[in-house]
Amino acid sequence: MFRAGYATDILDFIRFEKTVVTSLIGIFGYVLFNPLGAGILFAALSSFCAIAVSRAYNNLKDKEEDIVNRKKINRLTEKRTGLLVILFIFIVGLFSSLYLPPISTFFYLLTIIVVIIYSALRLKSYFLVKNIVSGIFLTAVFLMGTGFLSAEVGVYYLMIFLFIYTGSLISDLMDYGGDRAAGLRTIPVVLGIGRTKRLVYALFLLFTLITFQLRLFNLFILALASIMAILFIMANKEAYVHKLGGFSVALTIIIMLI
C-alpha cells in the first residue's frame, strides 16, 4: 500500500499525464526531421525528463494555488524527497540528451534553467510571463528532438509555439480561481474569462489558417484539433482540450511513422 501510494505521489508530483502530452512535442520534432532510429528513444526520454523536472519544481512553488485549483497539496512538496526525485529525473534526462546532438543537450539545460528561475522567483505573478515561458521554453523540447536549427525548423517551431501558447491560456482558464486568489496576473485574471476565450478562439483559428496557407501537411491534424478545441471551449468543456491536443500530436506521429 505504501509503495503504491508513493508511486501515485510521484506521478502526481511530475504531473505525469500532462508531462507525457507535452513530451510528445519532442518526439514529433525528432520524427519530422530525422530518420527513424534509436535516437527517438533518447529524444522521448530527455523530453519527458525536461518537462517532468519543470512541472515538479513548479509544484514545489505553487502550493497556494494548488490548494484552490487542485484541492490538495502533493506530499512530496513537503519533503526533501521531492528534491531528490527532481534531481534523479534531471540526471536521467541529461544523460539521455548526451546521446543526441549537442544542441539537444543545450536546449535540455536551457529549458530546465529558465523554468526553475521562473518558478523560484515567482515570475508567473507578472502579466504575460507565464504564457511566454510556457510557449517558448516548453516548446524547446521540439528543438531537442530536431537536433539542429534551420529555416524550416524555425517555421515549425513558431507554429508549435502558437499551439502550446494557446494551450497555456486554456490552463489559465481552468486555474482561474486559484490564480486569482493567489494574486497572480494571468491573462484570464486581467482580461476576464470571456475575453480570454475569444483570444483562444482567434489564436486557434490563426494556427489553422497559417497551417493551410503554408501547406504544412504535418500539422493538418493539429489544425483540425484546434477547430474541435474551440467547440469544446464553447461548451465549457476545457478539461477535454488538453487530451485532444495530446491525442492529435500522438496521431500525427503515428501517421508519420507508418
C-alpha positions in Angstrom: 0.0 0.0 0.0 2.8 2.4 0.9 4.7 1.7 -2.3 1.6 2.1 -4.4 0.7 5.3 -2.7 4.3 6.6 -3.1 4.3 5.8 -6.8 1.0 7.7 -7.1 2.6 10.7 -5.3 5.5 10.7 -7.8 3.2 10.5 -10.8 1.1 13.4 -9.5 4.2 15.3 -8.5 5.5 15.4 -12.1 2.0 15.8 -13.5 2.5 12.6 -15.4 -0.3 12.9 -17.9 0.4 16.5 -18.9 4.1 15.7 -19.0 3.6 12.8 -21.4 1.4 15.0 -23.6 4.0 17.8 -23.8 6.9 15.5 -24.3 5.2 14.2 -27.5 6.3 17.5 -29.0 10.0 16.4 -28.7 9.2 13.1 -30.4 7.4 15.0 -33.1 10.4 17.1 -33.7 12.6 14.0 -34.0 10.3 12.1 -36.4 9.8 15.2 -38.5 13.4 15.9 -39.2 15.4 12.7 -38.5 15.4 9.1 -39.9 13.8 6.6 -37.6 16.4 5.0 -35.3 17.3 4.5 -31.6 17.6 8.3 -31.3 13.8 8.5 -31.0 14.0 6.8 -27.6 16.6 9.3 -26.3 14.6 12.2 -27.7 11.4 10.8 -25.9 13.2 10.3 -22.6 15.1 13.6 -22.5 11.9 15.5 -23.5 9.9 13.7 -20.8 12.5 14.4 -18.1 12.9 18.1 -19.1 9.1 18.6 -18.7 8.9 16.4 -15.6 11.6 18.4 -13.8 10.0 21.7 -14.8 6.5 20.6 -13.6 7.8 19.0 -10.4 9.8 22.1 -9.4 6.8 24.3 -10.2 4.8 22.1 -7.9 7.1 23.0 -5.1 6.4 26.6 -5.6 2.7 26.5 -6.3 1.2 25.3 -3.0 -1.0 28.3 -2.5 -2.7 27.9 -5.9 -2.9 24.2 -5.7 -5.0 24.3 -2.5 -7.7 26.1 -4.6 -7.3 24.6 -8.1 -6.5 21.0 -7.2 -8.0 20.9 -3.7 -4.8 19.2 -2.3 -1.0 19.5 -1.9 1.2 16.7 -3.0 3.1 15.1 -0.1 6.4 15.3 -1.9 6.2 19.1 -1.9 6.5 19.0 1.9 9.5 16.7 2.0 13.2 16.7 0.9 12.3 13.6 -1.1 10.7 15.8 -3.7 14.0 17.5 -4.5 15.7 14.1 -4.7 13.1 12.9 -7.2 13.7 16.1 -9.3 17.5 15.5 -9.2 17.2 11.9 -10.2 14.9 12.7 -13.2 17.2 15.6 -14.2 20.2 13.3 -14.3 18.4 10.6 -16.3 17.3 13.2 -18.8 20.7 14.8 -19.0 22.4 11.5 -19.9 19.7 10.7 -22.4 20.3 14.1 -24.1 24.0 13.3 -24.5 23.1 10.6 -27.0 21.5 13.3 -29.2 23.3 16.2 -31.0 24.9 18.8 -28.7 22.2 21.3 -29.4 19.6 18.9 -27.9 21.6 18.9 -24.6 21.8 22.7 -24.8 18.1 23.1 -25.1 17.5 20.5 -22.4 19.6 22.5 -19.9 18.2 25.8 -21.1 14.6 24.7 -20.6 15.2 23.5 -17.1 17.3 26.5 -16.0 14.7 29.0 -17.3 11.7 27.3 -15.8 13.4 26.9 -12.4 14.3 30.6 -12.4 10.7 31.3 -13.4 9.3 29.2 -10.6 11.8 30.2 -7.9 11.3 33.9 -8.4 7.5 33.5 -8.9 7.7 35.4 -12.2 4.3 34.0 -13.1 2.9 36.8 -10.9 3.8 39.2 -13.7 1.4 39.7 -16.6 2.1 37.5 -19.7 5.3 36.0 -18.3 3.7 32.6 -17.5 2.4 32.2 -21.0 5.6 33.3 -22.7 7.7 30.9 -20.7 5.2 28.1 -21.4 5.2 28.8 -25.1 8.8 29.5 -25.7 10.7 27.2 -23.4 8.3 24.2 -23.1 8.3 24.2 -26.9 12.1 23.9 -26.7 11.6 20.2 -26.4 10.7 20.3 -30.1 14.2 21.6 -30.8 15.6 18.9 -28.5 14.0 16.4 -30.9 15.1 18.0 -34.1 18.7 18.3 -33.0 19.6 21.2 -35.4 18.3 24.6 -36.5 17.2 25.7 -39.9 14.6 28.0 -41.5 12.1 25.1 -41.9 12.7 24.0 -38.3 12.1 27.7 -37.3 8.7 27.8 -39.1 7.6 24.6 -37.4 8.9 25.8 -34.0 6.8 29.0 -34.3 3.7 27.0 -35.2 4.2 24.6 -32.2 4.8 27.7 -30.0 1.5 29.1 -31.1 -0.2 25.8 -30.4 1.4 25.4 -26.9 0.9 29.1 -26.1 -2.8 28.8 -26.8 -3.0 25.6 -24.7 -1.4 27.6 -21.8 -4.3 30.1 -22.0 -6.7 27.2 -21.6 -4.8 26.0 -18.5 -5.1 29.5 -17.1 -8.9 29.4 -17.7 -9.1 26.2 -15.7 -6.9 27.6 -12.9 -8.7 31.0 -12.8 -10.0 30.6 -9.2 -6.7 29.7 -7.6 -4.6 32.2 -9.6 -7.0 35.0 -8.7 -6.9 34.0 -5.0 -3.1 33.9 -5.1 -2.9 37.4 -6.7 -1.4 36.2 -10.0 -1.9 38.3 -13.0 -2.7 35.7 -15.6 -4.5 36.6 -18.8 -7.9 35.4 -17.6 -7.5 37.3 -14.3 -6.5 40.5 -16.1 -8.8 40.3 -19.2 -11.6 38.2 -17.8 -12.8 34.8 -18.8 -14.9 36.0 -21.7 -12.2 38.0 -23.4 -9.6 35.2 -22.9 -11.9 32.7 -24.5 -12.3 34.9 -27.5 -8.5 35.3 -27.7 -8.1 31.5 -27.6 -10.6 31.2 -30.5 -8.7 33.7 -32.5 -5.3 32.0 -31.9 -6.6 28.6 -32.8 -8.2 30.0 -36.0 -4.9 31.7 -36.8 -3.0 28.4 -36.3 -5.4 26.7 -38.6 -5.3 29.4 -41.3 -1.5 29.5 -41.4 -1.3 25.7 -41.5 -3.4 25.5 -44.6 -2.0 28.7 -46.2 1.6 27.4 -45.9 0.6 23.8 -46.7 2.2 22.4 -43.6 0.8 19.0 -44.1 2.3 17.5 -40.9 0.2 20.0 -38.9 -3.1 19.3 -40.5 -4.4 17.1 -37.7 -3.4 19.7 -35.1 -5.3 22.3 -37.2 -8.4 20.1 -37.2 -8.0 19.6 -33.4 -7.8 23.3 -33.0 -11.3 23.7 -34.5 -12.6 20.9 -32.3 -11.0 22.6 -29.3 -13.0 25.8 -30.0 -16.2 23.8 -29.9 -15.2 22.2 -26.6 -14.4 25.6 -25.0 -17.7 27.0 -26.3 -19.4 24.1 -24.5 -17.4 24.8 -21.3 -15.5 21.6 -21.5 -12.0 22.9 -21.3 -10.8 19.8 -19.5 -11.0 17.8 -22.7 -8.9 20.2 -24.8 -5.5 19.1 -23.4 -6.4 15.4 -24.0 -7.4 16.4 -27.5 -4.1 18.2 -28.1 -2.1 15.2 -26.9 -4.2 12.8 -29.0 -3.7 14.9 -32.1 0.1 15.1 -31.7 0.3 11.3 -31.0 -1.9 10.6 -34.1 0.3 12.8 -36.2 3.4 10.9 -35.0 1.9 7.6 -35.7 0.8 8.6 -39.2 4.4 9.9 -40.0 5.8 6.5 -38.8 3.6 4.4 -41.0 
